[in-house]
Amino acid sequence: MTKQLTLPINGMTCANCVATVERNLKKLDGVQSAVVNLSSERATLDFDPAKVGLEDVIARVQRAGYGVATGEADLIIKRLSDDNDARRLEKTLASLEGVLEAQVTFAAEKARVKYIPTIVTQAELRRAVASAGFEALELGGEAEDAEAKAREREINEQWRLLVIGLVFTVPLFALSMSKDFNLLPSFFYAETTMAGMRDAKPWFNWLMLALALPVQFYVGWQYYVGAYKALRNKSANMDVLIAMGSSAAFFYSLPITFGWLMGHVYYETAAVIITLIKLGKYLEARAKGRTSEAIKKLMGLRAKTARVIRNGVESEVPVDDVRVGDVVLVKPGEKIPVDGVVVEGRSAIDESMLTGESLPVEKKPGDAVIGATLNKLGMLKFEATKVGKETALAQIIKLVEEAQGSKAPIQKLADQVSAVFVPIVIVIAALTFAGWYFFGPPLPINADVDNFTRALINMVAVLVIACPCAMGLATPTAVMVGTGKGAEIGVLFRNSEALERAGKVNVVVLDKTGTITKGQPAVTDIITNPQLPITNDELLRLAASVEKGSEHPLGEAIWAEATTRGLSLAEPAGFKAEAGHGVEAEVESRRVMVGNARMFAARNIPLGGLESEVARLQSEAKTAMLVAIDGQAAGVIAVADTIKETSKEAIEDLHKMGLKVAMITGDNQKTAEAIAKQVGIDQVLAEVLPEGKSAEIKNLQSPITNNQLPNIVAMVGDGVNDAPALAQADVGLAIGTGTDVAMAAAPVTLMSGDLRGVARAILLSRKTLATIKQNLFWAFFYNVILIPAAALGYLNPMLAAGAMAFSSVFVVSNSLRLRRQKI
């Protein structure tokens, strides 16, 4: 049996770190696949729990040199009677998957639990305490905040180290520059040299060493640790480059300070490299935090408490304590706390936060309500049907997180380059040193550097300018923002591959029933025989009385229309149904028959001038139901599946985007073409049985003409009847309604039933894909141009460090622009 696990990883800085963690996890016996995402800082792995456990996975991550973010919950425990209870509860908590440590103190009546927030939540911890027979009161923050707090601690630590770096680096840099430009007071200088340069007194270099030491080995210590762990894992990452570059400048300066060699010290170069990169990492960490704001927003939608009625008593409880079957009371202006079904009351509910639909939805007894939506008008009582991780909101959050953690195909190139990038840079740096040392142009007589120093400076510039981070962040940051933006507008991408492919679509196939149309047949026309004294309502009443016993959708539509009009129906007697023809029964001593033209022909009932009306209705994509009373044609009732108000506009939007739109249906060609004409469909695929839909999609993907490229086809359906066609299409889009989000197996789910979501999904995909390409272009262009520039001696190491620090910030900031895009 395969199990899936998601772990929050900290300490990763570039694509090499991702590759190292992935490689180490895949080495574990029992791990089938491992995907690590740099932007969301998460690892998702499929493994066999019989062969490998959570402890083995965490140990492997730590051995690779990285950490797993954990949360701590402090709970006050009630009803502990002795120390044995404390030990029993400790054992119960420790046995939960995702709990790393559990300590229960009987004297203090407290439990401290260290856990992994992506596996277990504080609500589940409290439920485990309750199932053991105790009561838990929460002391700490919310469960969802544990991972965010770990990230925040990391950002705060980067800020603290940056401040320390600046405190020492700014005066060090100022002193070095002032000395070089002869701006310091005279007591700093020794005698003037023959070249007119003024050398500083020997203690000046010791002062610079004192200022550089804390930056090099305190602020920059994590780069040494990271480099050691990377090399231990037979890999090389950004830490290796920074450690090598800054160390070369620092350690070259030591023998000069000790008086063993003559020359210029480069402590300020080493310190500025580390401090600038620390500044870049701090800004990058802050920007990366903003890429997951959509998830935070979704989490913030949850109601904190719920008003439940248990044993006739109304009480307010935390939303995590609501149980399936509880009756929940919601007043106007309050959030619906969990998913359920209305048992009492009527109201309008704003579901825009989940579906993107701006208009409130009317709710009455029997209707489903979704947790986190807003009750606008009346008071509602509903029965809770889904709570905790089962609610629509929890499923949406899970879907978005999974999509953000997956790898887009376009990322493969960046991963392949990143795998060999650092070793190649080290080789280029070594060649740069050798080239400048052995073959560099001769130095001027009065130069303040020698051949070795010049070669070393250019080598350091190459090591520091190279930026694997930008390549590692180019795709995942854009995917995170894109999928988050999708969730905000009611478009859910199951994985980043779907997000990428949707933008390449050139043909969109729409299922007719429930997608273009409402999927609910309704009466559109009632025409009576002018030769008989009968009204529209009377014709409808008699037909509906017969259809009372029918289960056919068309019959139900006639019955529903009569009920809506408030007509009183009679009880039918002697009801008979003929498959493929119609129904008949006796109503109020009259023989009433409702059926098609074949039924009337079989009974030799003339249509009495209604033939032209039947032909007209059929040409308008309507089904004509003939009604006969006592053997005479009394009229026609037309039933049609009405087109959604937004379908025409949605298809126009797709045409504006240059897409070809086809419709697939089981209806006859004439009816299908009539509907297609109303909404502007380009191609009609009619009389297609459900099992034949996937074959039609396959035909569209591979055009018969040899000179035509294969089409990238998107199929839009209801996600249930169209499952094979959705799977066959390059991109399957399921039209859902909030509650069935978890059921739709399609790569893309449109939360509302609005067809305009298809154009939104494709447009979002195009914009995300464009952002990824911009990011990758920048990441490759930056390295391809600036590494040779550094090797040729055009870049000072300090400028190189600044450029490297801000290249990854640029990539993340470019991805964040997607949040402001209008879609």
Summary of the structure (lengths in Angstrom):
residues: 823
radius of gyration: 35.6
end to end distance: 41.8
largest distance: 129.3
contacts: 2930
relative contact order: 0.09
helix: 50%
strand: 21%
